[in-house]
Amino acid sequence: MKERLSILPMKALAALGLVLGIAPICLVAGRHFLPMEPVRWVLPLLFAWTWGILIFLMPGRGRVPFAVAGVFALALLGGIMYRAAGLGMLLILGPCAAALFLMPPAYPRLYWEEWPPGLWVAGVLAHLICQFIASQPSYAGVDVYLKCAFVPYIFLLLICFNRTGLRSGMHGAAKAPAALRARNGILTAGLFLIALAASLWGRLAQWADAAWRAILRLILTIVDAIMSLFPESSGGAGDGGGSMSFGELAQEGETSPLAAFLEKVLMVMTAVIAVLLAVFVIRFLGKRLIQLVKRIKERLRAYSALSAEDYVDEAESTLNWEEKTKSLREKIGKSLARTPRPTPWEQLDGRQRVRRLYQQYLKKRPEMKGKTAREALAQDGAIDQKQAAVFSGLYEKARYSDHDISAAAADELRRSVRDAVSL
């Protein structure tokens, strides 16, 4: 149970990706058959995701019965809350039921490989088709829900393809180093945000224009407040003394030179204050932006350094003529010489013992010779998956690296797989 809880977040993301892939069908069908009840459009999707997480927490043999129980719960929910939809209930609840059936066999797979690429692409097509349908006036209101489902779905799709691409380039290893995965995750998220901003450029331009208009209104309000400190009051011939105003400086409707000068001075002062405020804001934001860029560069350098430490390219050239020539000489020498007796097991070091053990395995399983060690051992039903992972890991370490392997570890591996493959 503790092991399942440790990987629960990753499997919850897998279930979320599947639910978001079927979301457009449920949302459009809900808008068509239950037009004024958006809660009922979303409720089956939330139920499928929650129930899918609970399916993963079940023991291996109990996942399928629990998924069937979830389908019956969906049917009960449909009979209680979706009777008004009629046959449209199948379009609202059917995809969620299908998702529950797909989850149990997918959970034992590796992270980000629970769903095949074709299923992800089918989800993208479903989103695009349903967004085209939602553009019709009769489906007004559902486009917001579709976008809220489409954006995280595309993000999960990019992360999935990125991780599977990294894993395929690791020459059979289970996963890429943590530093390399973190760096690629940050770059993928950054590219996604840039693409999202580009797709919403029109809306962002509207928001920027609205913000600029608000700033102009604020500046005009400040100017009006300052101008109100110098009110103009009309003065008659019989008026006594009083405070001077711009109106008293006017004669026969004409503005006096002093009033015009004071007005221009006031406008210049207001403009200077606005410019100084803008310069201060730009300088403050500029410094923070430069600091942010420097931190991002430092993090990327750190990630690069870490990934260079724990990642070694294990690709081998097939055109290494020196190795080919050496191999040919060895084959000719072996054909002309007597077959020597193999070195006793006790005289081999740990690395040689592991490689000898895999050679013995291939003699027992000749049909596995065309596959990598990880593929062959993982597909052999006679070997437990945990033992297969240990066996393939030690063989890759002995075959492709210079790291030492203890003789005790090789002996323990031999004892653990002896009964399974009769070594």
ABEGO torsion letter per residue (X at the ends): XAAAAAAAAAAAAAAAAAAAAAAAAAAAAAAAABAABAAAAAAAAAAAAAAAAAAAABBAAAAAAAAAAAAAAAAAAAAAAAAAAEAAAAAAAAAAAAAAAAAAAAAABBBGAABBAAAAAAAAAAAAAAAAAAABAAABGAAAAAAAAAAAAAAAAAAAAAAAAAAAAAGGBABBBAAAAAAAAAAAAAAAAAAAAAAAAAAAAAAAAAAAAAAAAAAAAAAAAAAAABBBBBBBAABBBEBBBAAAABBGGBBBAAAAAAAAAAAAAAAAAAAAAAAAAAAAAAAAAAAAAAAAAAAAAAAAAAAAAABBBABBBAABAAAAAAAAAAAAAAAABBBBBBBBAAABBAAAAAAAAAAAAAAABAAAAABBAAAAAAABAABBAAAAAAAAAAAAAAAABABBBBAAAAAAAAAAAAAAAGX
